[in-house]
């Protein structure tokens, strides 16, 4: 072997890993029956545990609780609950306006029904039928006020006319009453935890209650019911997850068909499917033991566990068939497959786990739970694929048809694969590398428009034509106040919110924010001070101003709704209504508030970000933006470290990592082109693609190195690699892509988007490993030097060179 070849060679089977491999091989194949029995017992137990899994969703899990704004919100949650986690139930009169006795009877029943649904913060509910919704006006006698629903309301014509007058005097048109007066809504704040039991709100049950007790009961030809809010989104996601079992069965059937087509062996196909299903059962059972459920964002993880298991098991089938072709019996063939794949497969699976585990640095509950669930899935694959599958294959072996098919693959390499193998030759290597550089530049250019956060109105997790998004569009069209609420807090000393400087500061902040594109309006204590002070002076517009007189401000304070005054008048909410929750809108509001606070904060008042549903999303966007690059750098750093440990070569590491990086950049460009922002639903895709994609490169180079170790020139070594492992890698990429491509039929848009993006990443990572990796190896590795480059093949025909190389 030449010195150049030795330089490019790692010590794949030396030292600790080699000793561990030998001991495990001996133990497994000496105690095959005990091994299978242990796996069977654990599978039954964990399967029984997994039956207790339930859909799990939580408002707190969706938000970065460590962010200063969210911490402020949670500290004052009792006062701000009505501005963040809120459901809006819109009741529409399809045959008239709200001033109809029959409609009001329905609105009252809806209000009362919602009141008794578990999880509702009853004290914070607001509708025309709650006593905290008041009307007020200035008369010659002074202020007059009362509940919107008049005392003694009986549905008579007189009562309806009184109701009409009260509605217009209440200022609720556009807020609780539609601009066209054809619908009214019930504002329903939710409690994350039951104050008596401490149990978390079951969002799936709550959403079902809304459907069964409100929509199903009261919607008809005359009355329309529309429901929006975080809880309803989660309910839609959970409902959309129910067909996931159907997609899983479809994936199982397609994978089985592809696996049988590739192997031509029914027994190894069934054995592989059983091992991968065992991995899924183990993963679900362990997740349940750890106290987790399946939230809508991690419900697809079992798909990934199954697909990853299949992708690695293909290598076992490939290795076993080739060993049988060389004359090995069932047990020896299984031992050879274990021996050849243990180190490379374990490192590949560890890289998968790293890709998932790096998501833990993003301190958002649903992402961290997804990371834990996926890492568990990879861990159990190590056991089912590395230990159980070889043992089972030692009994089942491969069919004669599979051996014959392996012989045909070995003896004949189709034209397409011959062209792929040419990538390891000098001139094609340069062309492929330049093409990779061009794709990288194209990816950078396309990804420049990638944004953090949502880019669409409504709930982007759901399809545009979903019932929820239609309901949300109705509310935006017919009401003046948006469902996207951003809350700022003016913090003062106790009783300090009545100070002139505080109210004047709110006034200035309102003026600045209302110039920001996307801001509809602002509401704060200063607005009520204007109206009350003018009203106290016979409505004279000269008095429509904030007085410096503390007694006058005290009077305004008494008539301000309590939701705009914190406990002890030390925390005053400042509410901003937005046109949407798009990333650009939220960023502009955040920047404006912070700049204002930097100029105007003092000992008397501090303006801090708090929440509201839009404010919480803005904080989430910031956390994702700050963690995204860190996560990517960490996943690549750890993957590179594992590759260095495995292959003992920085150049080999570069050859494997560069194709992955190009695919990541192209994926970001695709996201920008598709109009997808980086958010809770899409961020995991990049880490998943890197972690799983590195498997291709590991298996390709592991086989290539074994050929180089036998003294073959690089071009011929890669020709042999393509004919065996290369074909298996191509099949793996196709299988993974088919598995996740079934997701595009999901009613949940973010699942469909994840399926499309992962399909792209799996296929492009596979292409990169087959085409770009050997090209980089030709240019970077010392083994690809002049001697190897000019080596004369034994035969002029590719398939004859291949057969001769195999015999060597």
N, C-alpha and C positions, 0 to 999 in steps of 0.2 A: 504494500500500500504506500502511495506517495506521501510525502510530508504535507503537501497541500490537502490531501484528503483527510489526513489525520487532524489537521488544524480545524477542519470543518466538522469534525466528528465529536459528538458528545460522548459521554460514557453512560449509555442508556441503561445498562444492567449491572452497574458496579455498585459496591458499597452497600449502604443500608437498604436502599430500595430493592436491590437484587436479593439480599438475604430475606427481606420481608416477603417478597414475591415467592421465593422458594418455599418458605414456611407455610404461607397461605395455600399455595398450590397443593402441598403435601397434605395439609389438614383437610382441605375441601374434598379432595378426591379419595382420601382414605375413609372419610365419614360422609359419604354422599347421602345415605338414607337419613342420617341424623340431621344433616343440613336442610334437606327438603322438609322434614317433619317440623323443625324449628320455624322455618319460614311459613309453613301452613298454619301452625298454631298462632303465630304472631299476626298473620293475615286475618284469621277468624276473629281474634280479639280486637284488633284495630278496626276491622270492618264493623263490628258491633258498636264500638265507640263512635265511629264516624256517623252512624245512624242518628246520633243526637245533634248533628250539625244543623244550625238554623241560619237563615239570612240575618245579617247583623249590620246595622247602620247607625251612625250617631253624628249629630251636629258637631260635637267636640272633636271627633276623629277627623272631620273634614277640614279643620282649621289649625293653623300653627299657634298653639296655645302659648308658646314662648315669645312670640312677637310682642313688642311693647304695646301696640294698639290693641291686640287681642287680650293681653293681660289686663289692660285698663277696662276693656269690655267685661271680662269675667269678674273683675273686682266690683263692678257696678251693675251686674247682670239683672238684679231685681228691678232696677230703674230703667234699664235699656232693653228689656226683653221684647217690648212691643215694637222695637225698631230694628230687630235683627232676625230672629227665628220666628217668622210670622207666616201664617196662612191667610190668604184672602179668598173668601167664598163669595162669588158674585151671583146675585139672583136677578135674572132678567125677565121683564115682562115683554113677551114676544108679540102681544096684541094691544099694547098701549103703553102708558107711562106708570110710574110708581104710585101715582095718586089714585089708586084703585083699591077698594076695600078687599077684594079677593087677593090681589097681589100682596097687600100688607099682611093679610092673614098668613100667607105662605112665608113671607119674610120673617114674621114673628116665629113661626114654627121652626124654620131653619135656624134662627138665632138660638132658640131654646134647645134644639137638638144638639147643636154644636157645643153649647154650654156644658153638656153632660158627657161629652166624649173625654175619656181619660187622657191626660197630658195637656189639656187646655189651661192656660193661666186665666182663670175666669175673671179675676179682678181687672185684668187688662183688656178684656174684650171690648170692642167698640162697634156699634151699629146704630141705626136709627132707633132700635128697640132696647138699647142699654141706657141706664140712667145717667151715665157719665158723658153722654153726648147732649150738649146744651145749645140753646139759641140765646142770643143776647142782642139788645139794641139800646140806643140812647134816645130817651124821650124827654119831654119837658119836666118830667118828674125825676129824671136821672136814669140810671141803668135799670133795665128790666131784663130778666133772664128766666129760663125754665127748661125742662127736658123737651126734646124735639117732639116726642110723642105726647100730645096734650093729656092732662089729667082727665080721666073719665072717657078716654077714646073708645068709641063704640062702632066705628066704621060708617057712621052716618055722613051725609053730605056736608053737614056743618063741621064734623070732626076732620073730614078730609081737607076742607078748606083751611082749617086751623093748622093741620099738618103741613100743607103747602106753604103757608106763611112761615111757619117755624123752620122748615127746611131752608128757605131762602135767607132767613135771618141767622141761621146757624153758621154759614160760611162753609158748609160741608159739600156743596156742589163742586164736583171735580175730585173730591176726596172719598167720602162715603157714598155719594150719589153721583151717577154718571152725568157728564156734561149735557147729554141729550135727555136726561131725566127718565130713561127707560130701564134703568137697573140701579140696584143699590148693593153694597157689599157689607159683609161681616168680617171685621178685622180680628184675627184669632192669634194672639201670641201663645207660644208653647213653652212648656217647662221641660228642660232637658232631663231632669230627674224628679221622680215622685217625692215630694217633701216628707211623706210619711214613711215610705218603705225604702227610699234611696235608690230604687231601681231606675235604670235608664229607660227613656221613652222608646217604645217599640214602634219605630217609624213605619214598618210594614203593616202592622196592625192598625195604626192610626190612619194611614192612607186608605186601607180597606174600609175602616169605619166611615170615612168621608164618602167613599163611593156607595157603600150599602145604605147608610143612614141618611145621606143628604142627596146625592145625585140620583141614585136609583129610586128613591122614594118621592122626590119632589119634581124632577125634570119631566116635562111633558110637552105637548104642542103649544101650551100657553106660557110655560115657564122654562127658562133655560138656566142651567147651573154651570158655573165655571169656577175652577179651583186652581190657584197658583200658590207657590211657596216651596221652600226647601223640602219640607216633609212630603209634599206631593211629588216632587222630582224623585226623591228616594223611593217613594212608592212605585212610580213608573219604572224606575230602574230595577227594582226587585221583581215587579211583574214581568218585565222584559227578560229577566234572567231565567224564568221558568222554562222557556223553550231551549235553554242551554243544553239540557239533557238530549234533546233531539239532535242538536249540532254535534254533541259528543258521539252519539251513535253513528251519525253520518261520517264523522272523522274516522271512527273505528272501522267502518265498512270500507271506506276509501283507502285507508292505510293498509288494511288486510289485503285488499286487491292489489295495491302497488307492491307490497312486500312479496306476495306470491308471484307476481309477474317478474320481480327481480330475482327471486331465489329459485323459482320453479319447484318449491318444496313446501308441501302443506304442513308437514310436521314441525319444521323449524318456524314457519309462519305462525302457527298456533302457539308454539312454545314462547315465541317472542311476545306475542300479544298478551299472553297470560302474565309474563314477567312485568310487562309495562303496566298492566291493570293492577297488579299487586302493588307496584310503586304508587299508583294513584290512591289506592285504599290506605296504604300506610301514611301517605301524606295527609289525607283528610283526617284519619284517626289521630295523628300526632297534633295536628292543628286544634282538634277538639280537646285533646288532653291539656293543651296549653291555655285553654280558656278562650280561644278565638272562635269567631263564626266566619261566615262567608259574606263579606260585604260586596256590593255590586262591582267594586273596582278590583277585587281579587278572585271573583268567581270563575275567571277564565284560567287561573293558575293550574288547575288540574289538567286542562288542555295542554299547557306547556309541559307539565310533568310527563304526560303520556307521549307527546311528540319528541321530547328530548330523549326519553327512554328508547323509543323506536330508532331514533337517529344513531344512537350509540350501539344498539343491538345489531344494526345492519352490519357493522364491522365484525361482530362475532360470527354472524352467518357467513360472511365473506371469507373470514379466516378459517373457519371450520370446513367450508367447502373446498378451499384450496389445499388444506391439509389432507382431506380425504382424497383429493385428486392425486396427491403425492404418495398415496398408499397407506396413510395412517388409519388405524381403526377408530371407532367412535370415541373411546376414552382418550386415546392419544391426540386425536384431532381437537377434542375439547381442551385438553391440557395446552396444546400449542396456541389455541386462540386466547386462552387465559394468559399465557406467558407473553404473547406478542402485544397484547392490548392492555395489560394491567397498569403499567406505568403511564403510557400515553393516555389511556382512557381516564384514569384517575386524575391526572393533571388537567385534562380537558374539562372534566366535571367540576373540579375545583375552580377552574376559570369561570364556568357557568355560575357557580355559587357566589363567586366574587362579584360578578356582574349584578346579581340580585342584591347581595348584602350591602353594596355601596349605597343602595337607596336608603339605608338606615340613617345616613347623615342628613336626610331631608326630614326635619322634625314635624311631620304631618302624619297623624295616626294611620290613615288609610294606606299611605305609601309605605310606612314602616311595617304594617301588617302584611302588605303584599310582598315586601322583601323577605320577611320571616317565612311566610307560607311557601314562596318559591324556593328559598334556600333549603327548607325542609324537603321539598320535592326533589331537589338535586341530590341531597344527602341520601335519601332512600334509593335513588336510582343507582348510586354507587354500590349499594348492597344487592339490589335485585339484578342489575346488569352484570356487575363484576363477579359476584359470587353465585347467585342462584342460576342464572342463565347458562354459564358453562357446565354446571353440574347437571342440569336438565338435558343439555345438549349431549352430554356424555352417555345418556341413555337413548335419546331419540336419534341423535346423529342427523345426517342429511340424506335425502333420498337419492337413488341412482340418477334420477332426472336432474337433480341439483348438481351432482358431480359432472354429468355430461354437459350441463349448461356452463359450468365453470370452465370445463375444457374448451368449449367453443369460444368463450371470452378470452381465454389465455392464448389460443392459437390464432385468433383473428381479431385485429383491432380495426374497427370501422374508420372510414375516412375522417369523420369529424374528430374522433379522438386522436388520430394521427396529427391533425392540425393543432389540437390542444397541446400535444406533446412537443411540438416544434417551439413552443414558448421558451423552452430551456436552451434553445440554440441562440448563438450570439446576435444575429441580425433581428430575428423576430423579438428577442428579449428587449432590444432597444426600442422597437416600435411599440410593444406592449407597455413598457415603462413610460414612454412619452404619452401614450393614450391615457394611462392612469393619472399622469400629472395634469393632462387637459381636463379629465373628469373632476379632479380635485379642484381645479380653478373654477370649473363650471359650478361645482357644488358651493364653493365660497360665494360666487356671484349670486346664485339662487337663494342662498340662506341669509343674505343681507337683510331681507325683509321679514325674517322670522321674528315673531313677537312673543312676549310672555303674557299669558292670560287668554281670555275669551276674545274672539273676533266677531262673534255673531250675537244678535239679541236673543232674548228668551233663554232657554236651557240648551246650550250647544251639545250636551250629552245625549239629547234626544233628537230625533229627526225633525226637520222643519215642519213637516205636516202632521206631527204627533198631536194628540189631543191637548197635551199640556201646552205646547207652543202656540196652538190656536187660541187657547184660553188666555195665555199671556198677551198675545197680540190684540185680542179683544179689549183687555184691560187698558193697554197702552193707548189704544185708539179712542176709547170712550171716557177716560178719566184724565184729569189734569195732573195728578200726582203719580209719579212713576212707582213701580215696584222696586226700583233700584235706589236704595237709601244709603247715604253716606253720613255717618254721625261723627261730629267733633265735640269735644268737651271743653268747656271753660271752667278750669279749676280755680277756686278762690278760697280764702279763709272762710270759716263758718259765717253765714249770713252775708257773705261778700258779694253775692250775685246781684244785690240791689244797688251796688255802687255805680255811679255815673260812668266811670272809666271802663267798667266791665261791659256795660250795655253799649257804650260808644264803640268799644273794640269789636263787639259782635256786629254792629252796624257796618263798620269798615270791612270786616271780613266778608260780610254778605255782599257788599259792593264789589269786592275783588272776585269772589267766586262766581257771581252772576255774569261776569265777563268771560269766564272760562267756557270754551265750547263743550257742549254736552250737559251743562248744568241747566236744569229747568227753573228751579226756585230754591230759596232757603227759608227756613222757619226757625225762629229762636225767640227767647224771652224779649228781645228788643222789639220784635214785631208787635207783640202784645202790649208792650209799654207804649208804643206809638198810638195804638187804637184806644187804649184805656185812658191815656192822658188827654187825648182829643175828646173822648166821650165824656170825661169828667168836666169838660168845659163846653158843654152844649154842642159838641161836634165841630167846633170852630177849627177850620184847617190851620189857623195860626198856631194852635196848640199841638199840631201833629208833629211832635218832636220829642226827643228824650230830655226830660227836665233834669237840672242839677239838684233840684230839691229832693232830699232823701225821703221826706214825708209823701210827696207826690209819687215817687217811685215805689214807696211802700204800698200805696193804693193800687198801683199797677201790678205789683207782685201778688196781691190778694186775688186778682182776677185772672191770673195766668194759669192755664191748665197744669195740673201737677206733673204730667209727663215731661214738661219743659223746665222743671225745677227739681234738682237733686235733693237728697236728704240734707237738711240743715242749710239749704241754699249755698252749698259749697261745691256743687257739681252741676253745671247747667248744660244740658244737651243743646247742640247746634246742629240742626238737621238739614241735609242737602239732598234734594231730589234730582236724580240724573236721568238723562234720556235713555241711557243704556249702561251696561257694565263692561263695555269693551276696554281692552287694555289701554288704549290711548286716552280715553276719558278718565279712567281711574288714576293713571300716572299724572295727568295734568292737575287733577284735584289734589292729589297727595303733595305734589311739588308746590302748589299755591299755598296750601295750609302750612307747610313747613317753612316756606319763605316768610309768610306772614308772622308765624310764631317767633321766628328769629328776630324780627324787627320789633314786635309789640309785647312779647312776654315781659312781665314785671312781677314785683312782689304781690301785686293785687290780683293778677290773673295770669294763668298759663293756658295756652290753647294746645290741646293734645288730641291725637288721633285715637278714636275709640272703636268704631265699628259700623253697625248697620250692615245689612247683607252686602252692599257694595264695598264698604270699608273693609269688611272681613276678606272679601275677595281681593282687594288691593293689597292687603297685608300678605295674603297667600301668594300673590304674584311676586312680591318682593322676596319672600323666602325662597321660592323656586328659582328666581333669577340669581340670587346670591349662591344657591347651592348647586345649580346646574353644572357650571364649569368645574367646580370643585369635585362633584361627583364623577364627571367624565375623566378628569385628570387622575382621580383616585382609581377608577376602574382600569384605566389603561396602565397606570403605574403598577398595580398589583398583578394584572395579567402579564405585563412585561417581566416582573420579578419571577413569577412562576415559570415563565418560559425560559428565563435565564437559568433557573435552577434545573429545569428539565434538560435543556439543550446545551448549556454551558457556552453559549455564544451570543454576543451582542448582535452580530450580523444576522444570525438566524432569527433572533427576536424581531429585528427590524423587518425581515422578510415576511413574518407572520402578522405583525401588528399593522403595517402600512395599509394593506388591503382593507382591514377592519376600519381604520380611520377614514379612508376614502368613502366607504359605505356610510359611516356615521354622518359625514358632511353632506353626502348626497341625500340622506334621509331628511336632514334638516331642510335642504332645498325643496324636497318633495312636500314637506309639511307646509312651508311657506307658499308653495304653488297651490296646495289644496285648501289654503285658508285656515290651517290649524295652528293654534298657538301652543306654546309649551306650558302645560298646566298639569294638574294632578292626574288627569286621565291619560295624557300623552307622554309625560316625562319618562315613565318606566320603560317605554318602548326602546329608547336609545340604549339604556343599560342592558336590557334583555337581548337586544341585537348583538351587542359587543360580546356579552358573556357566552351566548350560544354560538355565535359566528366563529369564535376562535377555535372551536372544535375542529372545523374543517382544516385549518392550517396545521394544527397539531398532528392530526392523522396523516395528512399529506406529507409533511416533512418527516414524520417518524418513519414512514415507509421509504421515502426517498433516502434517508440517512442509512437505513439498513442496506439499501442497494449500493450506496457509495462505499459503505464499509467493506463490501465484497470486491471493491476495486473497479466497479463500472464507471465509465465517464458520466458526467452529469446528464448529458442529453439522453444517453441510453438508460441511465438509472431512472430518469423521469418518464421515459417511455414505458418502462416496466411498472412504475408507480401509477401511471394513468390507467394501465390495463387492469389493475387490481383495486387498490385503494381509491384511485381517482374516480372510477365508476361508482364505487360505493358512496363516496362523498357527494357525487352528483345526485345519486338516488336519495341520499339523506336530505340534501337541500330541497329536492322536489317534494319529498314526503312532508317535511316541516312546512313548506309553503302551502301544500294542499291542506294540511291540517288546520292552519290558521286562516286560510282563505275562506273556509266555510263560515267564518264569523261575519263576513260582509253581508249576510242575509239577516243579521240580527236587527230587531226593532230599536235597539239601543245604538245610537250613532257612534258613540265613542268606542264601543266594542267593534263595530264595523271598521272604524278608522284604524284601530289597533291592528285588526286583522290585515288590512291593506298594507300598513307600514311594515309590519313584521314579515309579511310575504315578500315585500321588496327587499328587506334587509337579509332575510335568509337566502334568497336567490342571488343577490349581489355579493354577499359574503362567500357563497359557494363559487361564483364565477371568479372572484378575486383570488381565492385559494388555488383554483385550478389554473388560472392564467397569469395573474400578476406575481404570485409567490415564486414560481420557477423562474420568471423573468428577472426578478430581483435577485434570486439566488445566483443566476448566471452572472449578473453584474457585480454582486457584492461578495460572494463567497470565494475564498482562495481556491477551493476545489474547482471553480469554474475558470481557472487560469488557462494560459495558452496550451498547455499540454493536453488538458481535458478537452478544450475547444476543438483541437485539431485531431482528436482521436478518430481513427477510421472505424466505422461500424463493421461488424463481422459479415453482414449481408446487406445488400442494397435495398431489399424490400423491408418495410417497417415491420410487417407481421413476422417475417423470418428473424429479424434482429430481436424481436420481442421473445420469440420462442427460444432462441439461442441464449438470450440474457437470462431467461427463466431457468434454463438448464444449468447455467453457470452458478 
